[in-house]
Amino acid sequence: MKRRDFLKVSAAGAAATAVASPAIAQSSPEVKWRLTSSFPKSLDTIYGGAEQVAKYVAEMTDNKFQIQVFAAGEVVPGLQALDATSNGTVEMSHTVSYYYVGKDPTFAIYASVPFGLNARQQNSWWYQGGGAELGNEFFKKSNVIGFPCGNTGTQMGGWFRKEIKTVADLSGLKFRIGGIAGQVLQKVGVVPQQLAGGDIYPALEKGTIDAAEWVGPYDDEKLGFAKVAKYYYYPGFWEGGPMVHAFANLDKWNALPKSYQAILTNATANANSWMAARYDMQNPAALKRLVAGGTQLRPFTNEVLEACLKATNELWAEISAKNPDFKKSIDAMQAYRSDEYLWWQVAEYTYDSFMIRSRTRG
């Protein structure tokens, strides 16, 4: 190659490099977000989902995209996490959408509603069955976009100071349960009580309330409920597979580079799997410890479950008659649930039932 030609090629290469470097830098900018959680740090698994997101995002961007996680109350109270994201106080939140049924009951459907979907079905509906499109169409009205970011699996039915054998036993029962599940139980005689997690133990201890639900064995053990209520009921039919969401402010989300959007989407999906797997690992040992300590496990009777299912269907009809968003979402969810359980009864239920019987036989 002639020296003149070589210099031309070198100059062209240098120019290309000069153009390419800023382009790469621009596609990976320094971004710092704040995320407010609805949960305290002491509940390490459900709170930990947000920490997992921050960890994944930082590692996948060489720390160029950083998300700082704040526990409930450090920036805003836990039940204001969505509002803080919507109005731009923070860029992101980690919360459960059914906390916001006071704004619109439709929020509950994308987390969990009584007699709704189990955890796998909730994921299936969101990722493959149109739930994401419906959910984010609704969430857009609050200027946020949602991503699945955890699941506890089917929760327990709560701690009771007395046995619940019939529907009549629910009459006048002061039960710490809120949101749309509280509205269902109110129809069968329960007096719902809205209490923050830290207020439940003293209320049970003093007899201010008769019963309380939280999550499941691992978290409930941490909160000490077994010391003040003897009977532990199952299942928590109002939370068959509650999905925890990460919400991002829509304007901030749209301003992210496409690569960062993809990274954040995948980080939340990883955290979604992480939380469910961790609860499945932690709950069996916690339940063994609780029972060994004197906790009395009790199933809700079919009479109670049937009465609550009837009350649930009545409530859905009432809300649907005046809320088009709710009707659109609940109809879609119920149709999906029907097909899922058609399949579930063939393989999953049959297999699990056999294995459970086999285990109890030793």
N, C-alpha and C positions, 0 to 999 in steps of 0.2 A: 504493500500500500504506500502511495506517495505521501510525503509529510503533509502536503496541503490537504489531501483527502482525510488523513488521520485527524488533523486538527478540526476539520468540519464535523467528523463523526463524534469526536470528543466534546466539541461544543454543543452538539445536539443532545448528547447523552447528559451532559451537565444541566442543560436547560430542562430536559425531561425530569431529572431528579429534583431540580428546584421546584418544578410544578407539582410533582408527586408528593413530596414531603408535606407541604402544607395541606394537601388534600387528605392525606392520612391523618394528620393532626386534627383537622377539622372534623373528621368522622369519629374521632375518639376524644371528645373534649373532657375537661375536668367538670364533673357534675356532683354536687352535694345535695342530698335530699334529707329531710327529716321524716320519720315515721312514728306516729303515736299509736300505741297499743291500747286495747280495751282491758288488758289483763295485767296483774301484778307479776313481778319477777319471781315470786315464790311459787307460782304455778308454772314450773319450768318447762313443761311440755307444750302447753297451749301458748304461753308467751314465747317459748323457744322457736316457734315457727317463724316469727318475724326476724329473729336473730339469724336463722338459717338463710333467709332471703338475703339479708345484708351480707352475710359471709359469701354466698355464691356469687352475688353481683360483683363484689369487690375482687374476688379471685378471678372471675372471668373477664375483668376489664383492667387487670393490673393496677387495681385501686384507683382508677380514673373515675369510676362511678361509685360513689360512696353513699350509703344510707345509714343514718344514725337513728338507732331505735330508742324510743322513750317508753317507759312503763306508764300504765294508767295513772293519771294525776300529775305526772311530771310536766306535761305541757297543757293538757286539758283533762277533765274527768273522763274516765273510761267510756261512758255512754255518750260522749260528745265527739268521739273519734271521727265518725263519718262527717259530721258538720264541719270539723276543723279541716278536713280534706276538701270538702265541697267548696268552702270559702277561701281556700288557699293559705290558711294559717300554717298548715304543713302540706307537704307534697303527697303524703301517703299515710294510710292507716291500716291496722290489722285488727279486725273486729268481726262480729257476727251480725249479719244484716237483720235478723229478727229483733235486735235491740231497738230497731227504728220503726216498729209497727205503729207507733203513735203518729208518725208522719203519714204512713200509708201501710196497710196490712200486707200489701204485695211484697214488701221487703222480706217478710218471713219465708216466703215460698222458696227463695234461693238459698236459704240456710237450712231450715227444717220446719215442718208443720206437723201437727198431730196426725199420725197414721200416714205419713208421707213416705219418702224413699229411704232405703238404707244407704250406707256410705258408698258402696260400689255403684248402686243405682244412681245416686246423686251425681257422682263423677261421670257416669255414662251419659246421663241426661245432659249435663253441662257440656262435656267435651264432644259428644257424638249425636245427641238427640235434639239439638236446637235450643237447649237451655241457655247457653252462652249468648246466643243472639237475642233471645227474649229478655234475658236478665240485663244485658248491657243496654238494650233499647230502653228499658225502664230506668236503670241507674243513670243513664245520660241526663235524665231530667234533674238529677242532683249534681250534675257536672262532675261525675266520677265514672271510672271504668273499673270493673271488678275482675279479680283473678282468684280461682280456688287456691287456698293457702292453708289447708289443714282440715282434719276431720277427727272427731273423738270416737267415731263409731257409735253404735246404739248406746244411749246413756241409761243410767239406772233411774228407777222411779222415785227415789228419794227416801228420806229418813222420817219415820213416824213414831210418835210417842205411844200410840196404841195400834192394835191390829185393824186392818181394813178388810172386812170379809164381804160386805154387801155395799150396794150403792147408798143405802141409808146411813152407813158409817161415814160417808163423805159430807153429810149435811152439817153445815156450820163449821166445818174443819178449816182452821186458819192455816193456809198452806203457802209457803214462800214459793211462788211461781208467778211469772209475769208474762207479758206479751200475749200472743194469740192463744197459747196453751192455757193461760189463765182464763181467757174468755170461754174456752171450751169447758173447763172444769167448773166454772161458775154456773153453767147450765145444769150441772148435776149436784149442785148444792155447796160446792167449795167456796170459801171466801178467800180469793187470791190476795197475797201480800207481796208488794214490791220491796225487796231488801237487797242492798249491796252485799257482796260476798262476805266482807268483814263483819257485817251486822248479824249474820245468820246464827252463829254459835250462841252469842248471848241471848238472842231472842228465843231460841229453843231451850236454853238452860233455864230461863226465867218463866217459860210457859207462855210468853207473849204470842208465840205461834205454836201450832201443834205438829207441823211437819215442814220439811224443806227439801228441795231438790237442788243439786248442783251439777255434777258431771258424772263421775264414776268412781270406782274404788280408789284409784291412785290419788286423784285430786281430793276426794272426799275424806280420805284418811288424813291428808295433810291438814285439813281444816278441823279435824277432831270431832266430827259429828257423832261418832260412835259413843262418845262419852256422855251425850245428853239425849240421845234417841236410840231406842233398842232395835226397832224393826226397820229393815232395809228392803224396800220393795223393788220389783223389776217386772217388766221392762219399762223404761221411760218412753212410753208410746208417742209422746209429743216430740221426741228427738231420736228418730230412727237412724239418722246419719247426718248430723248437723255439719254443714260446710262452713268453715271459717274463710273469710275473704280478705284479701289484700286489695284495698281500694287506692287508686291513684287519681289525683286531680286531673281532669280531662285536658285542661290547657297545658299542664306540665307534661303529661303523657305525650300529647301531640307534638311538643317541642323537642322530644328526645330523638336522637338519631335512630334510624330503623334497627341498627345493630343493637343498640341499648334496649330498645323495645323487645327484641327477640330474647335478649339475655334476661331481662326482668320477667318475661313470660315464662321462660324455662326455670328460672330461680324459684318462682312461686309454685310451679308444678312439682319441683323437687321437694320443697317444703311441705306441700300437700301430702306427698307420699311419706315423708319423714315423720310427720305428726301422727298419722294413722298407725304406722308401723310401731312407733314408740309407745303409744297407748296400748296397743295389742300386746306388747312385751311387758308393760308395767302393771296392767290391771289384774292378771291372774295372781301374782304374788301378793298384791295389796289385798285382794279379796280373801285369800287364805289367812292373812294376818288378822283381818277384821273378824272373820268367823271364829278364829282361834281365840280372839279376845272377847267373845260373847255376843257378837252381832247376830241377830236372827234374820236370816234371809227368807223373804216371802214373795211369792208371785201374786200379781194382781189376778183376781178371779175373772173368769170369762164374763160373769155378770157385770163387773165393773168395766171391763174392756168394751163389751158390747154397748153399754150405756154411753160411754165416752165416744165411741165411733158414731153412734146415732147423733149425739150432740155436735160432733165435728161436722158431719154432713149438713146438719141444719145451719150451722154457722156459716159454712161456705156458701150455701144458697142465699143467706141473708146478705152477706158482704158482696157477693157477685151481682146481686140485683141492683146495687148502687155504685159499684166500682168496676168499670170496664177493664182496667189494667189487671185487677185481681182476677176477674173472671177469665181473661185470656191466659194468664199464667197458671191458674189452678186447674183449668180444663186441660191444658197441655201436660202438666205434671201428672194428673190422674190418669190420663190416657197412656202415658209412658209407663206409669206404675203398673197398670193392668197387664200390659205386654211383658214387662219384666217379671212379674210374679207368675205369669203363665209359664215362662221359661224356668224360673227359680224352682217351682214345685216339681219339675221333671228331674233335674240333675242336682242342683245345689242342695235343696232341702232334703232330698232323699239320701244323698251321701252324708250330709252333716248329721242327720237324725240317726243313721246307722252307726256312725262313728261315736256319737255321744252315748248311745246305748252300749256300744262295745266297751267304751271307757268305763262306764259305771259297773259293768260286769267284771271288770278287771282283766 
